[in-house]
């Protein structure tokens, strides 16, 4: 999933805001997998996974909208 999001960003030529969003999504994915492996059957995964998916969607929407609205995103160097 993360690879496809990164490929989409490269093909769309998105910059800083999208990159920050990808890092946030990657961190969330890694945390989700770590928690699922650690608590395997103790945790109710049916409640965790939909919430995690919604957070990915919200982050993706915000950073993609920021890239489109600000035409190329935010640049550190002019």
DSSP file (Angstrom, degrees, kcal/mol; ACC not computed):
  #  RESIDUE AA STRUCTURE BP1 BP2  ACC     N-H-->O    O-->H-N    N-H-->O    O-->H-N    TCO  KAPPA ALPHA  PHI   PSI    X-CA   Y-CA   Z-CA
    1    1 A X     >        0   0    0      0, 0.0     4,-2.0     0, 0.0     5,-0.2   0.000 360.0 360.0 360.0 -47.5    0.0    0.0    0.0
    2    2 A X  H  >  +     0   0    0      1,-0.2     4,-2.5     2,-0.2     5,-0.2   0.886 360.0  54.4 -64.7 -37.8    2.7    2.5    1.0
    3    3 A X  H  > S+     0   0    0      1,-0.2     4,-2.5     2,-0.2    -1,-0.2   0.890 107.8  49.5 -62.5 -39.8    4.7    1.7   -2.2
    4    4 A X  H  > S+     0   0    0      2,-0.2     4,-2.4     1,-0.2    -1,-0.2   0.880 110.4  50.4 -67.8 -37.1    1.7    2.5   -4.3
    5    5 A X  H  X S+     0   0    0     -4,-2.0     4,-2.1     2,-0.2    -2,-0.2   0.909 111.6  48.4 -65.0 -41.1    1.1    5.8   -2.5
    6    6 A X  H  X S+     0   0    0     -4,-2.5     4,-2.3     2,-0.2    -2,-0.2   0.912 111.1  50.2 -64.6 -42.5    4.8    6.7   -3.0
    7    7 A X  H  X S+     0   0    0     -4,-2.5     4,-2.7     1,-0.2     5,-0.2   0.907 108.8  52.4 -61.9 -42.4    4.5    5.9   -6.7
    8    8 A X  H  X S+     0   0    0     -4,-2.4     4,-2.0     1,-0.2    -1,-0.2   0.916 109.6  49.3 -58.9 -43.8    1.4    8.0   -7.0
    9    9 A X  H  X>S+     0   0    0     -4,-2.1     5,-2.4     2,-0.2     4,-0.5   0.891 111.7  48.4 -63.9 -39.8    3.3   10.9   -5.4
   10   10 A X  H ><5S+     0   0    0     -4,-2.3     3,-0.8     1,-0.2    -2,-0.2   0.927 112.7  47.2 -65.8 -44.7    6.2   10.5   -7.7
   11   11 A X  H 3<5S+     0   0    0     -4,-2.7    -1,-0.2     1,-0.2    -2,-0.2   0.826 114.6  46.9 -66.4 -30.9    4.0   10.3  -10.8
   12   12 A X  H 3<5S-     0   0    0     -4,-2.0    -1,-0.2    -5,-0.2    -2,-0.2   0.516 108.4-127.7 -86.3  -6.0    2.1   13.4   -9.7
   13   13 A X  T <<5 +     0   0    0     -3,-0.8    -3,-0.2    -4,-0.5     2,-0.1   0.869  46.0 169.9  59.1  40.3    5.3   15.2   -8.9
   14   14 A X      < -     0   0    0     -5,-2.4    -1,-0.2    -6,-0.1    59,-0.1  -0.447  10.5-169.8 -77.6 157.4    4.2   16.1   -5.4
   15   15 A X     >  -     0   0    0     -2,-0.1     4,-2.2    57,-0.0     5,-0.2   0.184  46.3 -12.7-121.3-125.3    6.7   17.5   -3.0
   16   16 A X  H  > S+     0   0    0     58,-0.7     4,-2.5    56,-0.3     5,-0.2   0.863 124.5  47.9 -59.5 -51.3    7.1   18.4    0.7
   17   17 A X  H  > S+     0   0    0      1,-0.2     4,-2.1     2,-0.2    -1,-0.2   0.907 115.2  47.2 -60.7 -41.2    3.6   18.1    2.1
   18   18 A X  H  > S+     0   0    0      2,-0.2     4,-2.4     1,-0.2    -1,-0.2   0.894 110.4  52.7 -67.2 -39.4    3.1   14.7    0.4
   19   19 A X  H  X S+     0   0    0     -4,-2.2     4,-2.0     2,-0.2    -2,-0.2   0.913 109.0  49.3 -62.6 -42.8    6.4   13.5    1.6
   20   20 A X  H  X S+     0   0    0     -4,-2.5     4,-2.1     1,-0.2    -1,-0.2   0.913 110.8  50.8 -62.2 -42.3    5.5   14.4    5.2
   21   21 A X  H  X S+     0   0    0     -4,-2.1     4,-2.6    -5,-0.2    -2,-0.2   0.891 108.1  52.5 -62.3 -39.9    2.2   12.6    4.8
   22   22 A X  H  X S+     0   0    0     -4,-2.4     4,-2.7     1,-0.2    -1,-0.2   0.888 108.5  50.4 -63.3 -38.9    4.0    9.5    3.5
   23   23 A X  H  X S+     0   0    0     -4,-2.0     4,-2.5     2,-0.2    -1,-0.2   0.911 111.1  48.8 -65.4 -41.6    6.3    9.5    6.5
   24   24 A X  H  X S+     0   0    0     -4,-2.1     4,-2.2     2,-0.2    -2,-0.2   0.922 113.2  47.1 -63.2 -44.2    3.3    9.8    8.9
   25   25 A X  H  X S+     0   0    0     -4,-2.6     4,-2.6     2,-0.2    -2,-0.2   0.907 111.6  50.9 -64.7 -42.1    1.5    6.9    7.1
   26   26 A X  H  X S+     0   0    0     -4,-2.7     4,-2.6     1,-0.2     5,-0.2   0.926 110.4  49.1 -62.0 -44.6    4.6    4.7    7.1
   27   27 A X  H  X S+     0   0    0     -4,-2.5     4,-2.3     1,-0.2    -1,-0.2   0.901 111.9  49.1 -60.7 -41.1    5.0    5.3   10.9
   28   28 A X  H  X S+     0   0    0     -4,-2.2     4,-2.6     2,-0.2    -2,-0.2   0.900 111.0  49.8 -65.5 -41.2    1.4    4.4   11.5
   29   29 A X  H  X S+     0   0    0     -4,-2.6     4,-2.5     2,-0.2     5,-0.2   0.924 111.7  47.9 -63.3 -44.2    1.6    1.3    9.4
   30   30 A X  H  X S+     0   0    0     -4,-2.6     4,-2.3     1,-0.2    -2,-0.2   0.911 113.1  48.4 -63.7 -41.9    4.8    0.1   11.2
   31   31 A X  H  X S+     0   0    0     -4,-2.3     4,-2.7    -5,-0.2     5,-0.2   0.914 110.7  51.4 -63.4 -43.2    3.1    0.8   14.6
   32   32 A X  H  X S+     0   0    0     -4,-2.6     4,-2.4     1,-0.2    -2,-0.2   0.927 112.3  45.3 -60.5 -45.9    0.0   -1.0   13.6
   33   33 A X  H  X S+     0   0    0     -4,-2.5     4,-2.2     2,-0.2    -1,-0.2   0.878 112.8  51.1 -67.2 -36.8    1.9   -4.1   12.5
   34   34 A X  H  X S+     0   0    0     -4,-2.3     4,-2.2    -5,-0.2    -2,-0.2   0.928 112.7  45.5 -65.1 -45.0    4.1   -4.0   15.6
   35   35 A X  H  X S+     0   0    0     -4,-2.7     4,-2.3     1,-0.2    -2,-0.2   0.901 112.7  50.8 -65.5 -40.3    1.0   -3.8   17.9
   36   36 A X  H  X S+     0   0    0     -4,-2.4     4,-0.7    -5,-0.2    -1,-0.2   0.894 113.4  45.0 -65.7 -39.0   -0.8   -6.6   16.0
   37   37 A X  H  < S+     0   0    0     -4,-2.2     3,-0.3    -5,-0.2    -1,-0.2   0.888 114.3  49.6 -70.3 -38.1    2.2   -8.9   16.2
   38   38 A X  H  < S+     0   0    0     -4,-2.2    -2,-0.2     1,-0.2    -1,-0.2   0.888 124.7  26.2 -69.4 -40.4    2.8   -8.1   19.9
   39   39 A X  H >X S+     0   0    0     -4,-2.3     3,-3.0     1,-0.2     4,-1.2   0.264  78.9 164.3-108.5  11.3   -0.8   -8.6   21.1
   40   40 A X  T 3< S+     0   0    0     -4,-0.7    -1,-0.2    -3,-0.3     5,-0.2   0.357  77.7   8.7  -1.1 -74.1   -1.9  -11.1   18.4
   41   41 A X  T 34 S+     0   0    0      1,-0.2    -1,-0.3    -4,-0.1    -2,-0.1   0.550 118.9  70.6-101.5  -7.3   -5.1  -12.5   19.9
   42   42 A X  T <4 S+     0   0    0     -3,-3.0     2,-0.3     2,-0.1    -2,-0.2   0.820  89.2  71.4 -76.3 -29.8   -5.5  -10.2   22.9
   43   43 A X  S  < S-     0   0    0     -4,-1.2     2,-1.3    -7,-0.1     3,-0.1  -0.650  84.4-124.7 -93.3 141.7   -6.4   -7.2   20.8
   44   44 A X    >>  -     0   0    0     -2,-0.3     3,-1.3     1,-0.2     4,-1.1  -0.708  28.7-175.6 -82.7  95.5   -9.8   -6.8   19.0
   45   45 A X  H 3> S+     0   0    0     -2,-1.3     4,-2.1     1,-0.3     5,-0.3   0.698  73.0  71.7 -70.2 -19.5   -8.4   -6.2   15.5
   46   46 A X  H 34 S+     0   0    0      1,-0.2     4,-0.5     2,-0.2    -1,-0.3   0.768 105.6  38.6 -69.0 -23.4  -11.9   -5.6   14.1
   47   47 A X  H <> S+     0   0    0     -3,-1.3     4,-0.9     2,-0.1    -1,-0.2   0.762 116.8  49.8 -93.4 -28.8  -12.0   -2.3   15.9
   48   48 A X  H  X S+     0   0    0     -4,-1.1     4,-2.3     2,-0.2     5,-0.2   0.931 105.2  53.7 -77.4 -46.5   -8.4   -1.2   15.4
   49   49 A X  H  X S+     0   0    0     -4,-2.1     4,-2.5     1,-0.2     5,-0.2   0.893 107.2  48.5 -63.2 -44.6   -8.0   -1.8   11.6
   50   50 A X  H  > S+     0   0    0     -4,-0.5     4,-2.1    -5,-0.3    -1,-0.2   0.904 113.1  49.4 -62.3 -37.8  -11.0    0.3   10.4
   51   51 A X  H  X S+     0   0    0     -4,-0.9     4,-1.9     2,-0.2    -2,-0.2   0.903 111.6  48.9 -65.2 -40.3   -9.9    3.2   12.7
   52   52 A X  H  X S+     0   0    0     -4,-2.3     4,-2.1     2,-0.2    -2,-0.2   0.903 109.8  51.7 -65.3 -41.4   -6.3    2.9   11.3
   53   53 A X  H  X S+     0   0    0     -4,-2.5     4,-2.2     1,-0.2    -2,-0.2   0.889 108.3  51.5 -64.1 -39.4   -7.6    2.9    7.7
   54   54 A X  H  X S+     0   0    0     -4,-2.1     4,-2.4     1,-0.2    -1,-0.2   0.898 108.4  51.3 -64.5 -39.2   -9.7    6.0    8.3
   55   55 A X  H  X S+     0   0    0     -4,-1.9     4,-2.3     2,-0.2    -2,-0.2   0.890 109.3  50.5 -66.8 -37.3   -6.6    7.8    9.7
   56   56 A X  H  X S+     0   0    0     -4,-2.1     4,-2.7     1,-0.2    -1,-0.2   0.924 111.2  49.6 -62.0 -42.8   -4.6    6.8    6.6
   57   57 A X  H  X S+     0   0    0     -4,-2.2     4,-2.6     2,-0.2    -2,-0.2   0.898 110.7  48.7 -64.3 -41.4   -7.4    8.2    4.4
   58   58 A X  H  X S+     0   0    0     -4,-2.4     4,-2.5     2,-0.2    -1,-0.2   0.928 113.2  46.6 -66.2 -45.0   -7.6   11.5    6.3
   59   59 A X  H  X S+     0   0    0     -4,-2.3     4,-2.5     2,-0.2     5,-0.3   0.929 113.7  49.3 -61.8 -44.7   -3.8   12.0    6.2
   60   60 A X  H  X S+     0   0    0     -4,-2.7     4,-2.2    -5,-0.2     5,-0.2   0.912 111.8  48.6 -62.0 -43.2   -3.8   11.1    2.5
   61   61 A X  H  X S+     0   0    0     -4,-2.6     4,-2.4    -5,-0.2     5,-0.2   0.926 112.6  48.0 -61.7 -45.9   -6.7   13.5    1.7
   62   62 A X  H  X S+     0   0    0     -4,-2.5     4,-2.3     1,-0.2    -2,-0.2   0.933 115.0  42.7 -64.1 -47.5   -5.1   16.4    3.6
   63   63 A X  H  X S+     0   0    0     -4,-2.5     4,-2.0     2,-0.2    -1,-0.2   0.870 115.2  49.3 -72.1 -34.3   -1.6   16.1    2.1
   64   64 A X  H  X S+     0   0    0     -4,-2.2     4,-2.1    -5,-0.3    -1,-0.2   0.919 112.4  48.2 -68.6 -41.9   -3.0   15.5   -1.5
   65   65 A X  H  X S+     0   0    0     -4,-2.4     4,-3.0    -5,-0.2     5,-0.3   0.898 110.3  52.4 -63.2 -40.1   -5.3   18.5   -1.1
   66   66 A X  H  X S+     0   0    0     -4,-2.3     4,-2.3    -5,-0.2     7,-0.3   0.905 109.6  49.1 -62.9 -40.9   -2.4   20.7    0.2
   67   67 A X  H  <>S+     0   0    0     -4,-2.0     5,-1.8     2,-0.2     6,-0.7   0.902 115.5  43.4 -65.0 -40.6   -0.3   19.7   -2.8
   68   68 A X  H ><5S+     0   0    0     -4,-2.1     3,-1.0     3,-0.2    -2,-0.2   0.929 116.0  46.3 -71.9 -45.0   -3.0   20.5   -5.3
   69   69 A X  H 3<5S+     0   0    0     -4,-3.0    -2,-0.2     1,-0.2    -3,-0.2   0.907 117.8  41.9 -65.1 -42.3   -4.1   23.8   -3.6
   70   70 A X  T 3<5S-     0   0    0     -4,-2.3    -1,-0.2    -5,-0.3    -2,-0.2   0.245 109.0-125.7 -93.0  14.6   -0.6   25.1   -3.2
   71   71 A X  T < 5S+     0   0    0     -3,-1.0    -3,-0.2     1,-0.2    -4,-0.1   0.915  90.6   4.0  44.5  74.0    0.5   23.9   -6.7
   72   72 A X  S   <S-     0   0    0     -5,-1.8   -56,-0.3   -57,-0.0    -1,-0.2   0.391 110.6-109.9 105.2  -2.2    3.5   21.8   -6.0
   73   73 A X        -     0   0    0     -6,-0.7     2,-0.4    -7,-0.3    -6,-0.1  -0.329  57.6 -30.5  83.2-162.1    3.5   22.0   -2.3
   74   74 A X        -     0   0    0     -2,-0.1   -58,-0.7     2,-0.0     2,-0.4  -0.815  54.8-155.8-100.3 133.0    5.8   23.7    0.1
   75   75 A X        -     0   0    0     -2,-0.4     3,-0.1     1,-0.1    -2,-0.0  -0.908  13.1-157.8-112.1 137.9    9.4   24.2   -0.9
   76   76 A X  S    S+     0   0    0     -2,-0.4     2,-0.4     1,-0.2    -1,-0.1   0.837  86.4  39.8 -77.8 -34.0   12.2   24.6    1.6
   77   77 A X              0   0    0      1,-0.1    -1,-0.2     0, 0.0     0, 0.0  -0.954 360.0 360.0-119.7 134.1   14.5   26.3   -0.9
   78   78 A X              0   0    0     -2,-0.4    -1,-0.1    -3,-0.1    -2,-0.0   0.477 360.0 360.0 -82.8 360.0   13.3   28.8   -3.5
